[in-house]
Amino acid sequence: MNYVNPWLSLMSFVYFIVAGFISFVLSRKLVEIYLEKVETKFLKSLEPIIGTVIFCGSFGLSLIILYYILT
């Protein structure tokens, strides 16, 4: 039976927390830049969608990186 190295498990948990925080900060910063550059009310109303897409994209990318690190 194969056992996972406990240090890898611990570091993966820390990686999840750090990646989530960095994704949140990145999405918040990019949404602020987006709102500064956009003029119309319709495009400003898309702010929650833009923030969600940026957060999910950056967090998903960090999970893909973690996958390739662990395999």
CNS distance restraints for C-alpha pairs under 8 A (distance, minus, plus):
assign (resid   4 and name CA) (resid   8 and name CA) 7.29 0.50 0.50
assign (resid   4 and name CA) (resid   9 and name CA) 7.22 0.50 0.50
assign (resid   5 and name CA) (resid   9 and name CA) 6.62 0.50 0.50
assign (resid   6 and name CA) (resid  10 and name CA) 6.19 0.50 0.50
assign (resid   7 and name CA) (resid  11 and name CA) 5.99 0.50 0.50
assign (resid   8 and name CA) (resid  12 and name CA) 5.92 0.50 0.50
assign (resid   9 and name CA) (resid  13 and name CA) 6.30 0.50 0.50
assign (resid  10 and name CA) (resid  14 and name CA) 6.39 0.50 0.50
assign (resid  11 and name CA) (resid  15 and name CA) 5.96 0.50 0.50
assign (resid  12 and name CA) (resid  16 and name CA) 6.23 0.50 0.50
assign (resid  12 and name CA) (resid  66 and name CA) 7.73 0.50 0.50
assign (resid  13 and name CA) (resid  17 and name CA) 6.59 0.50 0.50
assign (resid  14 and name CA) (resid  18 and name CA) 6.19 0.50 0.50
assign (resid  15 and name CA) (resid  19 and name CA) 5.81 0.50 0.50
assign (resid  16 and name CA) (resid  20 and name CA) 6.03 0.50 0.50
assign (resid  16 and name CA) (resid  63 and name CA) 8.00 0.50 0.50
assign (resid  17 and name CA) (resid  21 and name CA) 6.26 0.50 0.50
assign (resid  18 and name CA) (resid  22 and name CA) 6.10 0.50 0.50
assign (resid  19 and name CA) (resid  23 and name CA) 5.96 0.50 0.50
assign (resid  19 and name CA) (resid  59 and name CA) 6.33 0.50 0.50
assign (resid  19 and name CA) (resid  62 and name CA) 6.39 0.50 0.50
assign (resid  20 and name CA) (resid  24 and name CA) 6.13 0.50 0.50
assign (resid  20 and name CA) (resid  59 and name CA) 6.27 0.50 0.50
assign (resid  21 and name CA) (resid  25 and name CA) 6.24 0.50 0.50
assign (resid  22 and name CA) (resid  26 and name CA) 5.98 0.50 0.50
assign (resid  23 and name CA) (resid  27 and name CA) 6.02 0.50 0.50
assign (resid  23 and name CA) (resid  54 and name CA) 7.91 0.50 0.50
assign (resid  23 and name CA) (resid  55 and name CA) 5.40 0.50 0.50
assign (resid  23 and name CA) (resid  56 and name CA) 7.94 0.50 0.50
assign (resid  23 and name CA) (resid  58 and name CA) 5.58 0.50 0.50
assign (resid  23 and name CA) (resid  59 and name CA) 5.64 0.50 0.50
assign (resid  24 and name CA) (resid  28 and name CA) 6.13 0.50 0.50
assign (resid  24 and name CA) (resid  55 and name CA) 6.11 0.50 0.50
assign (resid  25 and name CA) (resid  29 and name CA) 6.13 0.50 0.50
assign (resid  26 and name CA) (resid  30 and name CA) 6.10 0.50 0.50
assign (resid  26 and name CA) (resid  54 and name CA) 7.90 0.50 0.50
assign (resid  26 and name CA) (resid  55 and name CA) 7.50 0.50 0.50
assign (resid  27 and name CA) (resid  31 and name CA) 6.00 0.50 0.50
assign (resid  27 and name CA) (resid  51 and name CA) 5.52 0.50 0.50
assign (resid  27 and name CA) (resid  52 and name CA) 7.74 0.50 0.50
assign (resid  27 and name CA) (resid  54 and name CA) 5.41 0.50 0.50
assign (resid  27 and name CA) (resid  55 and name CA) 5.31 0.50 0.50
assign (resid  28 and name CA) (resid  32 and name CA) 6.29 0.50 0.50
assign (resid  28 and name CA) (resid  51 and name CA) 6.90 0.50 0.50
assign (resid  29 and name CA) (resid  33 and name CA) 6.40 0.50 0.50
assign (resid  30 and name CA) (resid  34 and name CA) 6.05 0.50 0.50
assign (resid  30 and name CA) (resid  51 and name CA) 7.79 0.50 0.50
assign (resid  30 and name CA) (resid  54 and name CA) 7.96 0.50 0.50
assign (resid  31 and name CA) (resid  35 and name CA) 6.09 0.50 0.50
assign (resid  31 and name CA) (resid  47 and name CA) 6.73 0.50 0.50
assign (resid  31 and name CA) (resid  50 and name CA) 6.94 0.50 0.50
assign (resid  31 and name CA) (resid  51 and name CA) 5.92 0.50 0.50
assign (resid  32 and name CA) (resid  36 and name CA) 6.31 0.50 0.50
assign (resid  33 and name CA) (resid  37 and name CA) 6.40 0.50 0.50
assign (resid  34 and name CA) (resid  38 and name CA) 6.16 0.50 0.50
assign (resid  35 and name CA) (resid  39 and name CA) 7.95 0.50 0.50
assign (resid  35 and name CA) (resid  44 and name CA) 6.28 0.50 0.50
assign (resid  35 and name CA) (resid  47 and name CA) 7.45 0.50 0.50
assign (resid  38 and name CA) (resid  43 and name CA) 6.58 0.50 0.50
assign (resid  38 and name CA) (resid  44 and name CA) 6.55 0.50 0.50
assign (resid  39 and name CA) (resid  43 and name CA) 7.45 0.50 0.50
assign (resid  39 and name CA) (resid  44 and name CA) 7.43 0.50 0.50
assign (resid  40 and name CA) (resid  44 and name CA) 6.36 0.50 0.50
assign (resid  41 and name CA) (resid  45 and name CA) 6.19 0.50 0.50
assign (resid  42 and name CA) (resid  46 and name CA) 6.86 0.50 0.50
assign (resid  43 and name CA) (resid  47 and name CA) 7.40 0.50 0.50
assign (resid  46 and name CA) (resid  50 and name CA) 6.23 0.50 0.50
assign (resid  47 and name CA) (resid  51 and name CA) 6.10 0.50 0.50
assign (resid  48 and name CA) (resid  52 and name CA) 6.09 0.50 0.50
assign (resid  49 and name CA) (resid  53 and name CA) 6.12 0.50 0.50
assign (resid  50 and name CA) (resid  54 and name CA) 6.14 0.50 0.50
assign (resid  51 and name CA) (resid  55 and name CA) 6.09 0.50 0.50
assign (resid  52 and name CA) (resid  56 and name CA) 6.01 0.50 0.50
assign (resid  53 and name CA) (resid  57 and name CA) 5.87 0.50 0.50
assign (resid  54 and name CA) (resid  58 and name CA) 6.06 0.50 0.50
assign (resid  55 and name CA) (resid  59 and name CA) 5.98 0.50 0.50
assign (resid  56 and name CA) (resid  60 and name CA) 5.73 0.50 0.50
assign (resid  57 and name CA) (resid  61 and name CA) 6.04 0.50 0.50
assign (resid  58 and name CA) (resid  62 and name CA) 6.25 0.50 0.50
assign (resid  59 and name CA) (resid  63 and name CA) 6.28 0.50 0.50
assign (resid  60 and name CA) (resid  64 and name CA) 6.27 0.50 0.50
assign (resid  61 and name CA) (resid  65 and name CA) 6.28 0.50 0.50
assign (resid  62 and name CA) (resid  66 and name CA) 6.23 0.50 0.50
assign (resid  63 and name CA) (resid  67 and name CA) 6.14 0.50 0.50
assign (resid  64 and name CA) (resid  68 and name CA) 6.39 0.50 0.50
assign (resid  65 and name CA) (resid  69 and name CA) 6.20 0.50 0.50
assign (resid  66 and name CA) (resid  70 and name CA) 6.17 0.50 0.50
assign (resid  67 and name CA) (resid  71 and name CA) 6.19 0.50 0.50
